[in-house]
Amino acid sequence: MEPIISARQLEVDFDGFKAIRGLDFTLHPGELRFLIGPNGAGKTTLLDVLCGKVKPSKGRVLFKGYTDLARHQEHQIAQLGIGRKFQAPSIFVTLTVQENLLLAMRQQRGLLSTLVAKTTAEQRSKLHDYLEMIGLTSKQKEKAGALSHGEKQWLEIGMLLIHEPELLLLDEPAAGMTDSETEKTGELLHRISDRQTVVVVEHDMEFVRRFAKTVTVMHEGMVLREGSMQEVQRDERVAEVYLGRRVERHD
């Protein structure tokens, strides 16, 4: 199967500081991949490269085997089918949940024309599907500003999903959530990965243990280890750089 993302010898240089150095990274369609590692490992920078916010100084990143993302701007990459959600939710707090999703669905229109335009049966069906997916059907008429932190995050994820991107990039989606919201977020990620490829940057190790399928451990701008959470946890190098200690061997 052709990888959806193939990065080779990727390098990102910020005025002499190499945030990413010689990184090789491959992602296949349908994966739910978690990126973990200590602060400064290059996780968020990798997402920035994939969405076009940051351009690599060396190497290249191919999308679906043929499109070099380094040659495209952020809006072009979004049109190709890559959606990016940052840590802080970016929603219209004075609009309802439904209006936020409608606005996302009809981005080519102005705000007023979007809200007064009549919805088609197809659009109503799509709205219903995504409200159900993000768990906000009962809140669709409420102002987005009245939602809990977790609900705001789910709404923004829904606003990205409504464009049906092939690849979704999420930066710490569970940060600041209650235990219940964290659980629902993990379940949401699994539902999304049934349809789309998902990459998640996450620091909450309990969240990663519970919901990760495949983990990439980054360290100093490079991939240190990849595999299941169980495989990664048994790796001595990961314990040393990520936990700041050596693994005690009991042979």
C-alpha positions in Angstrom: 0.0 0.0 0.0 1.3 3.4 -1.0 2.2 5.5 2.1 0.0 8.6 2.7 3.1 10.4 4.1 6.7 9.6 3.2 9.4 11.9 4.7 13.1 11.3 3.9 16.1 12.9 5.4 14.0 15.8 6.6 15.7 18.7 8.3 14.2 21.9 9.8 16.7 24.6 10.8 15.7 27.6 13.0 18.6 30.0 12.8 21.1 27.3 13.5 19.0 25.1 15.8 18.0 21.9 14.1 14.5 21.2 15.3 14.4 18.2 13.0 17.5 16.4 11.7 17.7 13.6 9.2 14.2 12.4 10.0 12.6 9.5 8.1 8.9 9.1 8.7 6.4 6.9 7.0 2.6 6.9 7.6 0.1 4.5 5.9 -3.6 5.2 5.2 -5.9 4.3 8.1 -3.3 4.6 10.8 -3.8 6.2 14.2 -0.2 7.3 15.0 0.8 9.0 18.2 4.0 11.1 18.4 5.6 11.2 21.8 8.9 12.4 23.2 10.3 15.0 25.6 9.8 18.7 25.0 11.9 19.9 22.1 11.9 16.5 20.4 10.4 18.0 17.2 6.9 16.6 17.4 5.0 19.8 16.8 7.6 20.9 14.2 6.9 17.7 12.2 3.1 18.6 12.2 4.0 22.1 11.2 5.9 20.7 8.2 3.1 18.4 7.2 0.5 21.2 7.2 2.8 23.7 5.5 3.3 26.1 8.4 7.0 25.4 8.3 9.2 24.6 5.3 12.0 22.0 5.6 15.5 23.2 4.9 16.5 19.8 3.6 14.8 16.6 2.5 11.3 16.2 1.2 7.8 15.0 2.3 5.6 13.2 -0.2 1.8 13.1 0.2 0.3 9.9 -1.4 3.6 9.2 -3.2 3.8 12.1 -5.6 3.0 15.5 -4.1 5.9 17.3 -2.4 4.4 19.2 0.4 7.4 21.5 0.7 6.3 23.1 -2.7 2.9 24.0 -1.4 1.4 26.7 0.9 -0.8 26.0 3.9 -4.1 26.6 2.1 -3.0 24.4 -0.8 -2.1 21.6 1.5 -5.5 21.9 3.2 -7.1 21.6 -0.2 -5.1 18.5 -0.9 -6.8 16.8 2.1 -4.6 17.5 5.2 -6.4 19.1 8.2 -4.6 20.5 11.2 -5.9 21.3 14.6 -3.8 23.3 17.0 -4.0 23.1 20.8 -6.3 26.0 21.5 -9.8 25.6 20.0 -10.5 28.1 17.2 -14.3 28.4 17.0 -16.9 31.2 16.8 -18.1 31.4 20.4 -21.1 33.6 19.6 -22.5 31.2 17.0 -24.3 27.9 17.8 -22.6 24.5 17.4 -24.6 23.9 14.2 -23.7 27.3 12.8 -20.0 26.7 13.4 -20.2 23.4 11.4 -22.2 25.1 8.7 -19.6 27.8 8.4 -16.9 25.3 8.1 -18.9 23.4 5.5 -19.3 26.5 3.3 -16.0 28.3 3.8 -16.1 29.7 0.3 -19.0 32.0 1.3 -19.1 35.0 3.6 -20.3 34.7 7.2 -23.7 36.3 6.7 -24.5 34.5 3.4 -23.5 31.2 5.0 -25.9 31.6 8.0 -28.9 32.7 5.9 -28.4 30.3 3.0 -30.9 27.4 2.9 -29.4 24.1 3.8 -29.9 21.2 1.3 -31.0 17.7 2.3 -27.5 16.5 1.7 -26.0 19.2 3.9 -28.4 18.5 6.7 -27.6 14.8 6.5 -23.9 15.6 6.7 -24.4 17.9 9.6 -26.4 15.2 11.5 -23.6 12.6 10.8 -20.8 14.8 12.1 -22.8 16.1 15.1 -23.4 12.5 16.1 -19.7 11.6 15.5 -18.4 14.3 17.8 -21.1 13.7 20.4 -22.8 17.1 20.2 -26.2 16.4 18.7 -27.9 17.4 21.9 -25.9 20.7 22.0 -26.3 21.7 18.3 -28.5 24.8 19.1 -26.3 26.0 22.0 -23.8 28.8 21.7 -20.3 27.4 21.2 -19.0 29.7 24.0 -21.2 27.9 26.5 -19.6 24.5 25.8 -17.1 22.9 28.1 -13.4 22.8 27.1 -13.7 19.3 25.8 -16.8 20.0 23.8 -15.1 23.0 22.2 -12.3 20.7 21.1 -14.7 18.2 19.7 -16.5 20.9 17.8 -13.3 22.1 16.2 -12.4 18.6 15.3 -15.9 18.3 13.7 -15.2 21.5 11.7 -12.1 19.9 10.3 -13.8 16.6 9.6 -16.7 18.1 7.7 -14.2 18.8 4.9 -13.4 15.0 4.9 -9.6 15.4 4.9 -7.6 12.2 4.2 -5.1 13.1 7.0 -5.9 14.8 10.3 -3.2 16.3 12.5 -4.0 16.9 16.1 -1.8 18.6 18.7 -2.6 17.5 22.3 -6.3 17.0 21.8 -6.9 15.8 25.3 -5.0 18.6 27.1 -7.0 20.2 29.9 -9.9 17.8 29.7 -11.7 16.0 32.5 -11.3 12.2 32.8 -14.6 11.7 31.2 -13.8 14.0 28.3 -10.4 12.4 27.8 -12.1 9.0 27.5 -14.6 10.3 25.0 -11.8 11.9 23.0 -9.9 8.6 22.8 -13.0 6.9 21.6 -13.5 9.7 19.0 -10.0 9.3 17.6 -10.7 5.6 17.1 -13.9 6.4 15.2 -12.1 8.9 13.1 -9.3 6.5 12.2 -12.0 4.1 10.8 -12.4 6.7 8.0 -9.2 8.8 8.0 -5.5 8.7 8.8 -4.7 10.5 12.1 -1.5 11.8 13.7 -1.6 12.9 17.3 1.0 14.7 19.3 0.4 13.8 23.0 2.2 14.2 26.3 -0.4 12.4 28.5 1.2 8.9 28.7 -1.9 7.3 30.2 -4.0 8.6 27.3 -1.4 7.2 24.9 -1.3 3.8 26.6 -5.1 3.5 26.4 -5.7 4.6 22.9 -2.5 4.5 20.8 -2.3 1.9 18.0 1.2 2.8 16.8 3.7 5.1 18.6 6.6 7.1 17.2 9.1 8.2 19.8 11.0 11.3 18.8 14.2 12.7 20.4 16.3 15.6 19.3 14.6 15.9 16.0 14.9 12.3 15.0 12.8 9.1 15.3 14.2 7.1 18.2 11.7 4.1 18.1 8.5 3.1 16.5 6.0 0.3 17.4 3.2 -0.6 19.8 3.2 1.1 23.2 4.3 -2.2 24.8 7.3 -2.4 22.4 8.2 1.2 23.0 8.0 0.9 26.8 10.4 -2.0 26.8 13.1 -0.1 24.8 16.0 0.9 27.0 16.9 3.9 24.9 13.3 5.2 25.2 13.4 4.8 29.0 16.8 6.6 29.1 15.9 9.7 27.0 12.2 10.0 27.7 12.1 9.1 31.4 15.7 10.3 32.2 16.8 7.0 33.6 18.3 3.7 32.6 16.2 0.6 32.8 17.1 -1.7 35.6 17.8 -5.1 34.1 16.6 -8.2 36.0 18.1 -11.1 34.1 
